[in-house]
Amino acid sequence: MAPALIENILPVALPIHSKVSNRDLPWSTYAGNKKQIAYEPGRTIVETQDSYEHEHLRPHFPSVHWEPLKEVPYHDKGIHGDRHFRNLLESATDVFDYNPKIGTEIHGVNLATLTDAQKNDLARLISIRGVVFFRKQIDLNIDAQRQLGAYYGKLHKHATTAVPRRAGLEDVHVVFTNGDAKDQRAVFSPTFLWHSDVTYEVQPPSYTSLKLISGPPRGGGGDTLWSSQYAAYDLLSAPMQKYLESLSALHSAQMQADGSHAAGRPVRRDPVTTKHPLIRTHPVTGWKSLFFNPGFVTSIVGIPKAESDAIIAYLNEIIATTQEIHVRYQWQKDDVAFWDNRIC
């Protein structure tokens, strides 16, 4: 689970000056003939998009209508992964965990050239660690990214979000903004921004990938956080675990559809409300996890509203405020995050 991506402005780094007076710098260093570094705390500069190199991927909102989604056969490729990830890691130069609960970063692996055995290992690793990060994935263009995703199952088409301008990419979700974008942080509470993608679908996604092709420089904002639903379940007392295992929740797409209509954008598929169990068992690991998120869950089925509201508030607090179950990722150009939408 991750908080919604806030579409911030795209900043660029402050330029490095070779000739500047020390009196003009808020902080500087100087040694011999080395260049001085100019630094102003918290300052970023808006990057213009007058000549954007990815014009074919700019956001587009086609006015079309799709039929309701139906459940399709699914077999998790992670079941076939090596328990020691030897195929995936055979070319790796480094691998490390962000913390004991969630998040792993791998260096030296090219996602665009993975063998099937490596893909299976990757699915297994993601199903255990929740989210896995890869730096400098230059070769993974949009077509290679879609091909990799399709190995794991049928790609999802979102009913409301932007798709690329290039035809045939309706199963790609574009996150894009520029300097004219409105700051929408006041519209939602911080807790509400946490979500798992499209859990209102009858068959929510499993593995999901996101690549940054342009964005803020280091320290410019735009970080993404994930929350482990395995760890959230483990935080519950044994009686609460048993109680929640007997309950299901309603996940609704209505608010998302209403927001698109209010913005004058099309809704390509009628909004649905779907019942899912609050606790699920992962097919690869066999571990139990919470399956709940503040963004789409509207009520708990079969109990009084007051009790439902209390449970929702309690689970919201666990997910949003328990830092030990979070991982925070600071993006750089061409980075890729691959996560399991069922447990994050």
Secondary structure, 3 states (H helix, E strand, C coil): CEECCCCCCCEECCCCECCCCHHHCCCCCCCCCCCECCCCCCCCEECCCCCCCCHHHCEECCCCCCCCCCCCCCCCHHHHCCCCCCCHHHHCCEEEECCCCCCEEEECCCHHHCCHHHHHHHHHHHHHHCEEEECCCCCCCHHHHHHHHHHHCCCCCCCCCCEECCCCCCCCCCCCCCCCCCCCHHHCCCCCCEECCCCCCCCCCCEEEEECCCCCCCCCCCCEEEECHHHHHHHCCHHHHHHHCCCEEEEECHHHHHHHHHCCCCCCCCCCEEEEECEEECCCCCCEEECCCCCCEEEECCCCHHHHHHHHHHHHHHHHHCHHHEEEECCCCCCEEEEECCCC
